Amino acid sequence: MAAEWDNVEVGRCRLEMAIPEEIRGQRYVSLATFRKTGVAVYTPVWFAEDGGKLYVMTNGKLGKVKRIRNNPQVRIAPCTMRGKITGPEFAGSARILPAEDAARIRCAIKAKYWLARLPWLWRNSNTYVEITLAA
């Protein structure tokens, strides 16, 4: 994999990796969040790509949100709809976004997945997660 870099800030020395080719354009990624014991829990999710970061919408009451609050370290990998990993894993960190970012993320996900446009299907998706891949 050739490293591609975006958002280089020389003064702060912060480098962020662009979305790898193996993830770009995929329909699903396996999101691995970690329990307090360190055991990984894998979940296939829909995602949107924007500005070198990945965005996921989910229900705030689900376990993955609790695990992200406890430990922001995650791993992502391309996968099938059922969660079978089909490519390499990438380390990253996740953060729960404030409500102000919800409309932008929901719009990006709706543009990628037509089922996301059905309001009754996603009425409980009230939490948005930003995933930044490690450099």
The 8 nearest C-alpha neighbors of each residue, nearest first, counted from 0:
[[1, 2, 19, 20, 21, 3, 87, 18],
 [0, 2, 3, 19, 20, 4, 17, 16],
 [3, 1, 0, 4, 16, 17, 19, 134],
 [2, 4, 17, 16, 1, 5, 19, 18],
 [3, 5, 16, 17, 15, 2, 6, 14],
 [6, 4, 17, 7, 15, 16, 51, 3],
 [5, 7, 15, 8, 14, 4, 13, 16],
 [6, 8, 14, 5, 13, 9, 15, 4],
 [9, 7, 13, 12, 11, 10, 6, 14],
 [8, 10, 12, 11, 7, 13, 14, 6],
 [11, 9, 8, 12, 13, 7, 14, 6],
 [10, 12, 13, 9, 8, 7, 14, 6],
 [13, 11, 9, 8, 10, 14, 7, 15],
 [14, 12, 8, 11, 7, 15, 9, 6],
 [13, 15, 7, 6, 134, 12, 16, 8],
 [16, 14, 134, 5, 6, 4, 17, 13],
 [15, 17, 4, 134, 5, 132, 3, 18],
 [18, 16, 51, 4, 3, 5, 19, 15],
 [17, 19, 51, 23, 16, 20, 22, 52],
 [20, 18, 21, 22, 17, 23, 0, 16],
 [19, 21, 23, 22, 18, 0, 24, 17],
 [20, 22, 19, 23, 77, 86, 87, 25],
 [23, 21, 20, 19, 25, 77, 24, 18],
 [24, 22, 20, 25, 21, 18, 19, 48],
 [23, 25, 22, 26, 20, 21, 48, 27],
 [26, 24, 22, 23, 27, 77, 28, 21],
 [25, 27, 24, 45, 28, 46, 79, 80],
 [28, 26, 45, 44, 25, 78, 43, 79],
 [29, 27, 77, 78, 76, 43, 44, 30],
 [28, 30, 43, 76, 42, 75, 78, 41],
 [29, 31, 75, 42, 41, 74, 43, 28],
 [32, 30, 41, 74, 40, 73, 39, 75],
 [33, 31, 73, 40, 39, 66, 63, 30],
 [32, 34, 39, 37, 38, 66, 40, 35],
 [33, 35, 37, 36, 38, 66, 39, 32],
 [34, 36, 37, 33, 69, 38, 66, 70],
 [35, 37, 34, 38, 33, 39, 70, 66],
 [38, 36, 34, 35, 33, 39, 32, 40],
 [39, 37, 34, 33, 36, 40, 35, 32],
 [38, 40, 33, 32, 31, 37, 41, 34],
 [39, 41, 31, 32, 33, 38, 42, 34],
 [42, 40, 31, 30, 29, 39, 32, 43],
 [41, 43, 30, 29, 44, 31, 82, 40],
 [44, 42, 29, 82, 28, 30, 27, 80],
 [45, 43, 27, 28, 42, 29, 46, 30],
 [44, 46, 27, 55, 26, 28, 43, 47],
 [47, 45, 55, 54, 53, 44, 108, 48],
 [46, 48, 54, 108, 53, 107, 49, 55],
 [49, 47, 53, 52, 54, 46, 51, 50],
 [50, 48, 52, 51, 53, 47, 54, 107],
 [49, 51, 52, 48, 17, 5, 53, 6],
 [50, 52, 17, 18, 49, 48, 5, 16],
 [53, 51, 131, 49, 50, 130, 48, 54],
 [52, 54, 48, 130, 47, 129, 46, 49],
 [53, 55, 129, 47, 46, 128, 130, 48],
 [54, 56, 46, 128, 127, 45, 57, 47],
 [57, 55, 127, 126, 124, 128, 54, 125],
 [58, 56, 124, 126, 59, 125, 127, 55],
 [57, 59, 124, 125, 60, 123, 126, 61],
 [58, 60, 126, 61, 64, 125, 57, 124],
 [61, 59, 58, 62, 64, 65, 63, 57],
 [62, 60, 59, 63, 58, 64, 65, 57],
 [61, 63, 65, 64, 66, 60, 59, 67],
 [62, 64, 66, 65, 61, 67, 32, 40],
 [63, 65, 67, 62, 66, 61, 59, 68],
 [66, 64, 62, 68, 63, 67, 69, 61],
 [65, 67, 63, 69, 68, 64, 70, 34],
 [68, 66, 71, 70, 64, 69, 65, 63],
 [67, 69, 65, 66, 70, 64, 71, 94],
 [68, 70, 66, 67, 65, 71, 35, 34],
 [71, 69, 67, 72, 68, 66, 33, 35],
 [70, 72, 67, 93, 92, 68, 73, 94],
 [71, 73, 92, 70, 91, 93, 32, 74],
 [74, 72, 32, 91, 92, 31, 90, 71],
 [75, 73, 90, 31, 89, 91, 30, 88],
 [74, 76, 30, 89, 29, 88, 31, 28],
 [75, 77, 88, 29, 28, 87, 86, 78],
 [76, 78, 28, 86, 85, 22, 84, 29],
 [79, 77, 84, 85, 28, 83, 82, 29],
 [78, 80, 82, 83, 81, 27, 84, 85],
 [79, 81, 82, 27, 43, 78, 83, 26],
 [82, 80, 79, 83, 43, 78, 42, 84],
 [81, 83, 43, 79, 78, 80, 84, 29],
 [84, 82, 78, 79, 81, 85, 80, 29],
 [83, 85, 78, 77, 86, 82, 76, 79],
 [86, 84, 78, 77, 83, 79, 87, 76],
 [87, 85, 77, 84, 76, 88, 21, 78],
 [86, 88, 76, 89, 85, 77, 21, 84],
 [89, 87, 76, 75, 74, 86, 90, 77],
 [88, 90, 75, 74, 76, 91, 87, 132],
 [91, 89, 74, 133, 132, 73, 75, 88],
 [92, 90, 132, 133, 73, 131, 74, 72],
 [91, 93, 72, 71, 131, 73, 130, 132],
 [94, 92, 130, 71, 129, 131, 72, 128],
 [93, 95, 129, 128, 96, 71, 130, 92],
 [94, 96, 128, 127, 129, 97, 93, 126],
 [95, 97, 127, 128, 94, 100, 98, 129],
 [98, 96, 99, 100, 95, 101, 127, 126],
 [97, 99, 101, 100, 96, 126, 127, 102],
 [100, 98, 97, 101, 102, 96, 103, 104],
 [101, 99, 98, 103, 102, 97, 104, 96],
 [102, 100, 98, 104, 103, 99, 105, 127],
 [101, 103, 105, 104, 100, 106, 99, 98],
 [104, 102, 106, 101, 105, 100, 107, 99],
 [103, 105, 107, 101, 106, 102, 108, 100],
 [104, 106, 108, 102, 107, 103, 101, 109],
 [105, 107, 109, 103, 104, 108, 102, 110],
 [108, 106, 104, 110, 105, 109, 47, 103],
 [107, 109, 105, 111, 47, 110, 106, 112],
 [110, 108, 106, 115, 112, 111, 116, 107],
 [109, 111, 107, 108, 112, 106, 113, 116],
 [110, 112, 108, 109, 107, 113, 47, 115],
 [113, 111, 109, 114, 115, 110, 108, 116],
 [112, 114, 115, 116, 109, 111, 110, 117],
 [115, 113, 116, 112, 117, 109, 120, 121],
 [114, 116, 109, 113, 117, 112, 121, 108],
 [115, 117, 114, 109, 113, 118, 112, 121],
 [116, 118, 115, 120, 119, 114, 121, 113],
 [119, 117, 120, 121, 122, 116, 115, 114],
 [120, 118, 122, 121, 117, 123, 116, 115],
 [119, 121, 118, 117, 122, 115, 114, 123],
 [122, 120, 124, 118, 123, 119, 115, 117],
 [121, 123, 119, 124, 118, 120, 125, 117],
 [124, 122, 121, 58, 125, 57, 120, 59],
 [125, 123, 58, 57, 121, 122, 126, 56],
 [124, 126, 58, 123, 59, 57, 127, 56],
 [127, 125, 59, 57, 58, 56, 124, 128],
 [126, 128, 56, 96, 55, 95, 57, 101],
 [127, 129, 95, 55, 54, 94, 96, 56],
 [128, 130, 54, 94, 93, 53, 95, 131],
 [131, 129, 93, 53, 92, 52, 54, 132],
 [130, 132, 52, 92, 91, 93, 133, 129],
 [131, 133, 91, 90, 16, 130, 92, 134],
 [134, 132, 91, 90, 131, 16, 15, 92],
 [133, 16, 15, 14, 132, 4, 91, 90]]
